[in-house]
Amino acid sequence: RVAAAPSRRRKGVVIRDPEEESTTSTIIPDETKSKDKAINHVKRKAKEDPAVKKYQTIKRKPQTEAQARKNIMMYLKNVTGFKLDYFKGMSYDDIRLIFKAKFNSNVAFLLKTKEQIEEDENRAMQKINETPTERAAKRRKLDKEVEDLKRHL
């Protein structure tokens, strides 16, 4: 094995003047510049940037139905796992209905509170821990309720 030799540090002697050390220096602050001016300048520059202007004009234009259809299809592919072949031959309105249903379910899931999530988890744990006899009793009870409802109707 060949090891590279570490660079050698040389020790030196530092001579300091005792008079310089004893005096304390006071820091004199420069004039404080207004940050608002700098922020406004950057904002103005950003508005003047041609790429930003181009993006803003594109953003203002309404989407065509074909663009909206393509965007919806990409969302459904990436988020919910649909294959693009599934949408061949479907109209925009049909795809939009599927999109609305999936999008609304995602939004509802995101808006769930912690309490609701914990409640759902507790229900799932209870269902997992249920014994077969408890399940059978539950089934019998539901069947009895169904019969009672049928009699009343």
mmCIF file of the C-alpha atoms, coordinates in Angstrom:
data_MODEL
# 
_entry.id   MODEL 
# 
loop_
_atom_site.group_PDB 
_atom_site.id 
_atom_site.type_symbol 
_atom_site.label_atom_id 
_atom_site.label_alt_id 
_atom_site.label_comp_id 
_atom_site.label_asym_id 
_atom_site.label_entity_id 
_atom_site.label_seq_id 
_atom_site.pdbx_PDB_ins_code 
_atom_site.Cartn_x 
_atom_site.Cartn_y 
_atom_site.Cartn_z 
_atom_site.occupancy 
_atom_site.B_iso_or_equiv 
_atom_site.pdbx_formal_charge 
_atom_site.auth_seq_id 
_atom_site.auth_comp_id 
_atom_site.auth_asym_id 
_atom_site.auth_atom_id 
_atom_site.pdbx_PDB_model_num 
ATOM 1   C CA . ARG A 1 1   ? 0.000   0.000   0.000   1.00 0.00 ? 1   ARG A CA 1 
ATOM 2   C CA . VAL A 1 2   ? 1.122   3.446   -0.855  1.00 0.00 ? 2   VAL A CA 1 
ATOM 3   C CA . ALA A 1 3   ? -0.026  6.234   1.390   1.00 0.00 ? 3   ALA A CA 1 
ATOM 4   C CA . ALA A 1 4   ? 0.134   9.855   0.398   1.00 0.00 ? 4   ALA A CA 1 
ATOM 5   C CA . ALA A 1 5   ? 2.195   11.973  2.718   1.00 0.00 ? 5   ALA A CA 1 
ATOM 6   C CA . PRO A 1 6   ? 0.073   14.515  4.572   1.00 0.00 ? 6   PRO A CA 1 
ATOM 7   C CA . SER A 1 7   ? 0.946   18.126  3.977   1.00 0.00 ? 7   SER A CA 1 
ATOM 8   C CA . ARG A 1 8   ? 3.095   19.456  6.755   1.00 0.00 ? 8   ARG A CA 1 
ATOM 9   C CA . ARG A 1 9   ? 1.846   22.284  8.878   1.00 0.00 ? 9   ARG A CA 1 
ATOM 10  C CA . ARG A 1 10  ? 4.441   24.692  9.957   1.00 0.00 ? 10  ARG A CA 1 
ATOM 11  C CA . LYS A 1 11  ? 4.355   26.294  13.298  1.00 0.00 ? 11  LYS A CA 1 
ATOM 12  C CA . GLY A 1 12  ? 4.977   29.975  13.320  1.00 0.00 ? 12  GLY A CA 1 
ATOM 13  C CA . VAL A 1 13  ? 5.355   32.627  15.906  1.00 0.00 ? 13  VAL A CA 1 
ATOM 14  C CA . VAL A 1 14  ? 2.791   35.409  15.954  1.00 0.00 ? 14  VAL A CA 1 
ATOM 15  C CA . ILE A 1 15  ? 3.890   38.652  17.488  1.00 0.00 ? 15  ILE A CA 1 
ATOM 16  C CA . ARG A 1 16  ? 1.162   41.022  18.591  1.00 0.00 ? 16  ARG A CA 1 
ATOM 17  C CA . ASP A 1 17  ? 1.414   44.530  19.842  1.00 0.00 ? 17  ASP A CA 1 
ATOM 18  C CA . PRO A 1 18  ? -0.039  44.758  23.392  1.00 0.00 ? 18  PRO A CA 1 
ATOM 19  C CA . GLU A 1 19  ? -1.360  48.282  22.731  1.00 0.00 ? 19  GLU A CA 1 
ATOM 20  C CA . GLU A 1 20  ? -3.574  47.074  19.872  1.00 0.00 ? 20  GLU A CA 1 
ATOM 21  C CA . GLU A 1 21  ? -5.117  44.341  22.011  1.00 0.00 ? 21  GLU A CA 1 
ATOM 22  C CA . SER A 1 22  ? -5.993  46.645  24.907  1.00 0.00 ? 22  SER A CA 1 
ATOM 23  C CA . THR A 1 23  ? -8.007  49.109  22.791  1.00 0.00 ? 23  THR A CA 1 
ATOM 24  C CA . THR A 1 24  ? -11.574 48.113  22.020  1.00 0.00 ? 24  THR A CA 1 
ATOM 25  C CA . SER A 1 25  ? -12.949 48.973  18.653  1.00 0.00 ? 25  SER A CA 1 
ATOM 26  C CA . THR A 1 26  ? -16.512 50.150  18.293  1.00 0.00 ? 26  THR A CA 1 
ATOM 27  C CA . ILE A 1 27  ? -18.437 49.110  15.229  1.00 0.00 ? 27  ILE A CA 1 
ATOM 28  C CA . ILE A 1 28  ? -20.084 52.013  13.493  1.00 0.00 ? 28  ILE A CA 1 
ATOM 29  C CA . PRO A 1 29  ? -23.149 50.802  11.555  1.00 0.00 ? 29  PRO A CA 1 
ATOM 30  C CA . ASP A 1 30  ? -23.508 52.018  7.988   1.00 0.00 ? 30  ASP A CA 1 
ATOM 31  C CA . GLU A 1 31  ? -26.689 53.685  6.903   1.00 0.00 ? 31  GLU A CA 1 
ATOM 32  C CA . THR A 1 32  ? -29.427 51.084  6.905   1.00 0.00 ? 32  THR A CA 1 
ATOM 33  C CA . LYS A 1 33  ? -30.755 50.685  3.411   1.00 0.00 ? 33  LYS A CA 1 
ATOM 34  C CA . SER A 1 34  ? -34.418 50.184  2.923   1.00 0.00 ? 34  SER A CA 1 
ATOM 35  C CA . LYS A 1 35  ? -35.137 46.571  2.009   1.00 0.00 ? 35  LYS A CA 1 
ATOM 36  C CA . ASP A 1 36  ? -38.426 47.575  0.450   1.00 0.00 ? 36  ASP A CA 1 
ATOM 37  C CA . LYS A 1 37  ? -36.616 49.324  -2.385  1.00 0.00 ? 37  LYS A CA 1 
ATOM 38  C CA . ALA A 1 38  ? -34.639 46.185  -3.187  1.00 0.00 ? 38  ALA A CA 1 
ATOM 39  C CA . ILE A 1 39  ? -37.717 43.964  -3.013  1.00 0.00 ? 39  ILE A CA 1 
ATOM 40  C CA . ASN A 1 40  ? -39.690 46.286  -5.284  1.00 0.00 ? 40  ASN A CA 1 
ATOM 41  C CA . HIS A 1 41  ? -36.780 46.395  -7.721  1.00 0.00 ? 41  HIS A CA 1 
ATOM 42  C CA . VAL A 1 42  ? -36.674 42.581  -7.908  1.00 0.00 ? 42  VAL A CA 1 
ATOM 43  C CA . LYS A 1 43  ? -40.453 42.409  -8.385  1.00 0.00 ? 43  LYS A CA 1 
ATOM 44  C CA . ARG A 1 44  ? -40.285 44.949  -11.205 1.00 0.00 ? 44  ARG A CA 1 
ATOM 45  C CA . LYS A 1 45  ? -37.485 43.009  -12.880 1.00 0.00 ? 45  LYS A CA 1 
ATOM 46  C CA . ALA A 1 46  ? -39.489 39.785  -12.592 1.00 0.00 ? 46  ALA A CA 1 
ATOM 47  C CA . LYS A 1 47  ? -42.469 41.409  -14.296 1.00 0.00 ? 47  LYS A CA 1 
ATOM 48  C CA . GLU A 1 48  ? -40.281 42.658  -17.125 1.00 0.00 ? 48  GLU A CA 1 
ATOM 49  C CA . ASP A 1 49  ? -38.684 39.231  -17.722 1.00 0.00 ? 49  ASP A CA 1 
ATOM 50  C CA . PRO A 1 50  ? -39.873 37.918  -21.129 1.00 0.00 ? 50  PRO A CA 1 
ATOM 51  C CA . ALA A 1 51  ? -40.250 34.335  -19.880 1.00 0.00 ? 51  ALA A CA 1 
ATOM 52  C CA . VAL A 1 52  ? -42.497 35.524  -17.067 1.00 0.00 ? 52  VAL A CA 1 
ATOM 53  C CA . LYS A 1 53  ? -44.545 37.645  -19.464 1.00 0.00 ? 53  LYS A CA 1 
ATOM 54  C CA . LYS A 1 54  ? -44.959 34.676  -21.819 1.00 0.00 ? 54  LYS A CA 1 
ATOM 55  C CA . TYR A 1 55  ? -46.080 32.448  -18.937 1.00 0.00 ? 55  TYR A CA 1 
ATOM 56  C CA . GLN A 1 56  ? -48.566 35.068  -17.757 1.00 0.00 ? 56  GLN A CA 1 
ATOM 57  C CA . THR A 1 57  ? -50.114 35.377  -21.218 1.00 0.00 ? 57  THR A CA 1 
ATOM 58  C CA . ILE A 1 58  ? -50.420 31.592  -21.469 1.00 0.00 ? 58  ILE A CA 1 
ATOM 59  C CA . LYS A 1 59  ? -51.959 31.493  -18.012 1.00 0.00 ? 59  LYS A CA 1 
ATOM 60  C CA . ARG A 1 60  ? -54.567 34.094  -18.971 1.00 0.00 ? 60  ARG A CA 1 
ATOM 61  C CA . LYS A 1 61  ? -55.705 32.123  -22.014 1.00 0.00 ? 61  LYS A CA 1 
ATOM 62  C CA . PRO A 1 62  ? -58.493 29.636  -21.351 1.00 0.00 ? 62  PRO A CA 1 
ATOM 63  C CA . GLN A 1 63  ? -57.604 25.978  -21.908 1.00 0.00 ? 63  GLN A CA 1 
ATOM 64  C CA . THR A 1 64  ? -58.945 24.288  -24.966 1.00 0.00 ? 64  THR A CA 1 
ATOM 65  C CA . GLU A 1 65  ? -61.027 21.187  -24.429 1.00 0.00 ? 65  GLU A CA 1 
ATOM 66  C CA . ALA A 1 66  ? -58.234 19.028  -25.869 1.00 0.00 ? 66  ALA A CA 1 
ATOM 67  C CA . GLN A 1 67  ? -55.684 20.487  -23.436 1.00 0.00 ? 67  GLN A CA 1 
ATOM 68  C CA . ALA A 1 68  ? -58.046 20.020  -20.503 1.00 0.00 ? 68  ALA A CA 1 
ATOM 69  C CA . ARG A 1 69  ? -58.741 16.427  -21.599 1.00 0.00 ? 69  ARG A CA 1 
ATOM 70  C CA . LYS A 1 70  ? -55.015 15.708  -21.806 1.00 0.00 ? 70  LYS A CA 1 
ATOM 71  C CA . ASN A 1 71  ? -54.369 17.250  -18.370 1.00 0.00 ? 71  ASN A CA 1 
ATOM 72  C CA . ILE A 1 72  ? -57.216 15.270  -16.803 1.00 0.00 ? 72  ILE A CA 1 
ATOM 73  C CA . MET A 1 73  ? -55.958 12.049  -18.382 1.00 0.00 ? 73  MET A CA 1 
ATOM 74  C CA . MET A 1 74  ? -52.437 12.683  -17.023 1.00 0.00 ? 74  MET A CA 1 
ATOM 75  C CA . TYR A 1 75  ? -53.836 13.373  -13.555 1.00 0.00 ? 75  TYR A CA 1 
ATOM 76  C CA . LEU A 1 76  ? -55.864 10.159  -13.580 1.00 0.00 ? 76  LEU A CA 1 
ATOM 77  C CA . LYS A 1 77  ? -52.852 8.203   -14.858 1.00 0.00 ? 77  LYS A CA 1 
ATOM 78  C CA . ASN A 1 78  ? -50.423 9.564   -12.268 1.00 0.00 ? 78  ASN A CA 1 
ATOM 79  C CA . VAL A 1 79  ? -52.664 9.816   -9.221  1.00 0.00 ? 79  VAL A CA 1 
ATOM 80  C CA . THR A 1 80  ? -55.183 7.003   -9.522  1.00 0.00 ? 80  THR A CA 1 
ATOM 81  C CA . GLY A 1 81  ? -53.318 4.560   -11.775 1.00 0.00 ? 81  GLY A CA 1 
ATOM 82  C CA . PHE A 1 82  ? -55.505 4.554   -14.888 1.00 0.00 ? 82  PHE A CA 1 
ATOM 83  C CA . LYS A 1 83  ? -53.943 3.429   -18.170 1.00 0.00 ? 83  LYS A CA 1 
ATOM 84  C CA . LEU A 1 84  ? -54.146 5.938   -21.028 1.00 0.00 ? 84  LEU A CA 1 
ATOM 85  C CA . ASP A 1 85  ? -55.622 3.258   -23.307 1.00 0.00 ? 85  ASP A CA 1 
ATOM 86  C CA . TYR A 1 86  ? -58.672 3.218   -21.034 1.00 0.00 ? 86  TYR A CA 1 
ATOM 87  C CA . PHE A 1 87  ? -59.615 6.710   -22.226 1.00 0.00 ? 87  PHE A CA 1 
ATOM 88  C CA . LYS A 1 88  ? -59.412 5.985   -25.973 1.00 0.00 ? 88  LYS A CA 1 
ATOM 89  C CA . GLY A 1 89  ? -62.746 6.640   -27.603 1.00 0.00 ? 89  GLY A CA 1 
ATOM 90  C CA . MET A 1 90  ? -64.190 8.363   -24.530 1.00 0.00 ? 90  MET A CA 1 
ATOM 91  C CA . SER A 1 91  ? -65.601 11.857  -24.773 1.00 0.00 ? 91  SER A CA 1 
ATOM 92  C CA . TYR A 1 92  ? -64.385 14.768  -22.687 1.00 0.00 ? 92  TYR A CA 1 
ATOM 93  C CA . ASP A 1 93  ? -67.586 14.716  -20.620 1.00 0.00 ? 93  ASP A CA 1 
ATOM 94  C CA . ASP A 1 94  ? -67.133 11.028  -19.712 1.00 0.00 ? 94  ASP A CA 1 
ATOM 95  C CA . ILE A 1 95  ? -63.525 11.578  -18.659 1.00 0.00 ? 95  ILE A CA 1 
ATOM 96  C CA . ARG A 1 96  ? -64.539 14.686  -16.701 1.00 0.00 ? 96  ARG A CA 1 
ATOM 97  C CA . LEU A 1 97  ? -67.063 12.669  -14.653 1.00 0.00 ? 97  LEU A CA 1 
ATOM 98  C CA . ILE A 1 98  ? -64.386 10.126  -13.686 1.00 0.00 ? 98  ILE A CA 1 
ATOM 99  C CA . PHE A 1 99  ? -61.983 12.957  -12.871 1.00 0.00 ? 99  PHE A CA 1 
ATOM 100 C CA . LYS A 1 100 ? -64.499 14.747  -10.647 1.00 0.00 ? 100 LYS A CA 1 
ATOM 101 C CA . ALA A 1 101 ? -65.214 11.595  -8.648  1.00 0.00 ? 101 ALA A CA 1 
ATOM 102 C CA . LYS A 1 102 ? -61.536 10.743  -8.100  1.00 0.00 ? 102 LYS A CA 1 
ATOM 103 C CA . PHE A 1 103 ? -60.500 14.339  -7.433  1.00 0.00 ? 103 PHE A CA 1 
ATOM 104 C CA . ASN A 1 104 ? -63.293 14.888  -4.900  1.00 0.00 ? 104 ASN A CA 1 
ATOM 105 C CA . SER A 1 105 ? -62.389 11.678  -3.052  1.00 0.00 ? 105 SER A CA 1 
ATOM 106 C CA . ASN A 1 106 ? -58.744 12.800  -2.881  1.00 0.00 ? 106 ASN A CA 1 
ATOM 107 C CA . VAL A 1 107 ? -59.719 16.238  -1.569  1.00 0.00 ? 107 VAL A CA 1 
ATOM 108 C CA . ALA A 1 108 ? -62.045 14.669  1.006   1.00 0.00 ? 108 ALA A CA 1 
ATOM 109 C CA . PHE A 1 109 ? -59.218 12.413  2.181   1.00 0.00 ? 109 PHE A CA 1 
ATOM 110 C CA . LEU A 1 110 ? -56.846 15.353  2.510   1.00 0.00 ? 110 LEU A CA 1 
ATOM 111 C CA . LEU A 1 111 ? -59.377 17.368  4.502   1.00 0.00 ? 111 LEU A CA 1 
ATOM 112 C CA . LYS A 1 112 ? -59.967 14.586  7.038   1.00 0.00 ? 112 LYS A CA 1 
ATOM 113 C CA . THR A 1 113 ? -59.087 15.577  10.566  1.00 0.00 ? 113 THR A CA 1 
ATOM 114 C CA . LYS A 1 114 ? -56.729 13.566  12.734  1.00 0.00 ? 114 LYS A CA 1 
ATOM 115 C CA . GLU A 1 115 ? -59.676 12.398  14.822  1.00 0.00 ? 115 GLU A CA 1 
ATOM 116 C CA . GLN A 1 116 ? -61.441 10.958  11.783  1.00 0.00 ? 116 GLN A CA 1 
ATOM 117 C CA . ILE A 1 117 ? -58.268 9.179   10.674  1.00 0.00 ? 117 ILE A CA 1 
ATOM 118 C CA . GLU A 1 118 ? -57.766 7.689   14.152  1.00 0.00 ? 118 GLU A CA 1 
ATOM 119 C CA . GLU A 1 119 ? -61.427 6.634   14.224  1.00 0.00 ? 119 GLU A CA 1 
ATOM 120 C CA . ASP A 1 120 ? -61.049 4.839   10.877  1.00 0.00 ? 120 ASP A CA 1 
ATOM 121 C CA . GLU A 1 121 ? -57.882 3.117   12.087  1.00 0.00 ? 121 GLU A CA 1 
ATOM 122 C CA . ASN A 1 122 ? -59.638 1.982   15.287  1.00 0.00 ? 122 ASN A CA 1 
ATOM 123 C CA . ARG A 1 123 ? -62.526 0.538   13.258  1.00 0.00 ? 123 ARG A CA 1 
ATOM 124 C CA . ALA A 1 124 ? -60.071 -1.323  11.045  1.00 0.00 ? 124 ALA A CA 1 
ATOM 125 C CA . MET A 1 125 ? -58.228 -2.722  14.088  1.00 0.00 ? 125 MET A CA 1 
ATOM 126 C CA . GLN A 1 126 ? -61.508 -3.878  15.659  1.00 0.00 ? 126 GLN A CA 1 
ATOM 127 C CA . LYS A 1 127 ? -62.504 -5.611  12.453  1.00 0.00 ? 127 LYS A CA 1 
ATOM 128 C CA . ILE A 1 128 ? -59.146 -7.394  12.274  1.00 0.00 ? 128 ILE A CA 1 
ATOM 129 C CA . ASN A 1 129 ? -59.358 -8.513  15.918  1.00 0.00 ? 129 ASN A CA 1 
ATOM 130 C CA . GLU A 1 130 ? -62.972 -9.765  15.622  1.00 0.00 ? 130 GLU A CA 1 
ATOM 131 C CA . THR A 1 131 ? -63.426 -13.490 16.273  1.00 0.00 ? 131 THR A CA 1 
ATOM 132 C CA . PRO A 1 132 ? -65.453 -15.688 13.891  1.00 0.00 ? 132 PRO A CA 1 
ATOM 133 C CA . THR A 1 133 ? -68.210 -16.132 16.507  1.00 0.00 ? 133 THR A CA 1 
ATOM 134 C CA . GLU A 1 134 ? -68.595 -12.341 16.839  1.00 0.00 ? 134 GLU A CA 1 
ATOM 135 C CA . ARG A 1 135 ? -68.829 -12.043 13.061  1.00 0.00 ? 135 ARG A CA 1 
ATOM 136 C CA . ALA A 1 136 ? -71.501 -14.738 12.926  1.00 0.00 ? 136 ALA A CA 1 
ATOM 137 C CA . ALA A 1 137 ? -73.498 -13.009 15.683  1.00 0.00 ? 137 ALA A CA 1 
ATOM 138 C CA . LYS A 1 138 ? -73.247 -9.706  13.822  1.00 0.00 ? 138 LYS A CA 1 
ATOM 139 C CA . ARG A 1 139 ? -74.437 -11.365 10.602  1.00 0.00 ? 139 ARG A CA 1 
ATOM 140 C CA . ARG A 1 140 ? -77.423 -12.957 12.398  1.00 0.00 ? 140 ARG A CA 1 
ATOM 141 C CA . LYS A 1 141 ? -78.351 -9.596  13.935  1.00 0.00 ? 141 LYS A CA 1 
ATOM 142 C CA . LEU A 1 142 ? -78.220 -7.872  10.529  1.00 0.00 ? 142 LEU A CA 1 
ATOM 143 C CA . ASP A 1 143 ? -80.314 -10.634 8.937   1.00 0.00 ? 143 ASP A CA 1 
ATOM 144 C CA . LYS A 1 144 ? -82.913 -10.234 11.687  1.00 0.00 ? 144 LYS A CA 1 
ATOM 145 C CA . GLU A 1 145 ? -83.046 -6.450  11.135  1.00 0.00 ? 145 GLU A CA 1 
ATOM 146 C CA . VAL A 1 146 ? -83.507 -6.987  7.396   1.00 0.00 ? 146 VAL A CA 1 
ATOM 147 C CA . GLU A 1 147 ? -86.410 -9.378  8.020   1.00 0.00 ? 147 GLU A CA 1 
ATOM 148 C CA . ASP A 1 148 ? -88.055 -6.876  10.384  1.00 0.00 ? 148 ASP A CA 1 
ATOM 149 C CA . LEU A 1 149 ? -87.740 -4.112  7.807   1.00 0.00 ? 149 LEU A CA 1 
ATOM 150 C CA . LYS A 1 150 ? -89.240 -6.349  5.107   1.00 0.00 ? 150 LYS A CA 1 
ATOM 151 C CA . ARG A 1 151 ? -92.214 -7.156  7.351   1.00 0.00 ? 151 ARG A CA 1 
ATOM 152 C CA . HIS A 1 152 ? -92.906 -3.486  8.022   1.00 0.00 ? 152 HIS A CA 1 
ATOM 153 C CA . LEU A 1 153 ? -92.763 -2.627  4.340   1.00 0.00 ? 153 LEU A CA 1 
# 
